[in-house]
Amino acid sequence: MSMELSNEGNLSDTEDMIRNIPQLPRLLTIKPYVVYFIHRNASPSMLHEIITEAKQTERFTFVPKYKSIEHDTMSMHIELIQQTVTILVSIDYSHEKDKRTLLYDTLCQFFSIIFHSSNLVQTWGGNLIHKLKPFLSHELFTINQINQCRSSDIQQEFKRWYNQTFIHQICCHHYLQYDDIDGPFCSCTYRPYKSVSTQWSLLKAVAYTFNEYLYDHTYDITKFLAITKLADVNQQQWTIQQVEEYKMKYHIAQKRAITDEGNETKENRQKVPENVVKKQKIIHTNTTTQTTIKIVLVPDPKAPSIMELEPGQIHTKRLFDNSE
Ligand SMILES: [Zn+2]
């Protein structure tokens, strides 16, 4: 099948959309997520819970934070990707203040579970050992432990998948019969990078693949969901037809429906209906300096399942309420 024929109808759409990424529909999230805040005042039951959850997980994503507020504090966000829910663990640990505490013991155990040889650890950009090296001084894990697990740089894998899937048009100056790499003479509008060494930004990867806007959210929540979504596309080796079907199902069909009605306004395009979010469980311990919270965000029970999801429906919503 000819690439040109299958794509032609959507190119102007895509081109129009990427110039205005923030106006695209917001990143669509399917699974509910739970956030655990782990620090020196976290309750023992919560520390116990993250161990239990880690044992039930085989795929993780790491987003280390290199600029923490306190000089000797390790800040790291880790996603535990499970079948029906995604769990975000936000860790703050100071080796000076927290060593030889329950927090220290828990985190040592937590990391040793994660780095098991049967698990996969994902990052966006850069090799896992290189990313975690700055944190070795906290003595929560060792290089040997990190070496045991399988690791995957989703940024590189995405570039490979994207280039093999969205190949150069025959009329592109960079069209080569056996090669899909990026090149300076490429004129394909759906390939924003023109150099072999340039890597995709997460924002553009989400915009070009899903026609969605990766908006900022606390604790890197949207970043994690985007990495996992792109990792899934690569893992399942989506075809160009699958990508187009996704966009058609969730975005283009909706956009056309709005246009047909003659009411397409900026507000309409940006409007994302949000379902009511129910707060299932909040564990909460007040201390003098910090509050320990576990937030559970669940989709509206009336919301459709993944297979029935209708355009524009967002299943999760920020809910950060420690006033109770
Ligand atoms: Zn090209």
Residues whose N, C-alpha, C, O or C-beta is under 5 A from the ligand:
A	BS01	ZN	H168 Q169 C172 H174 C186 S187 C188
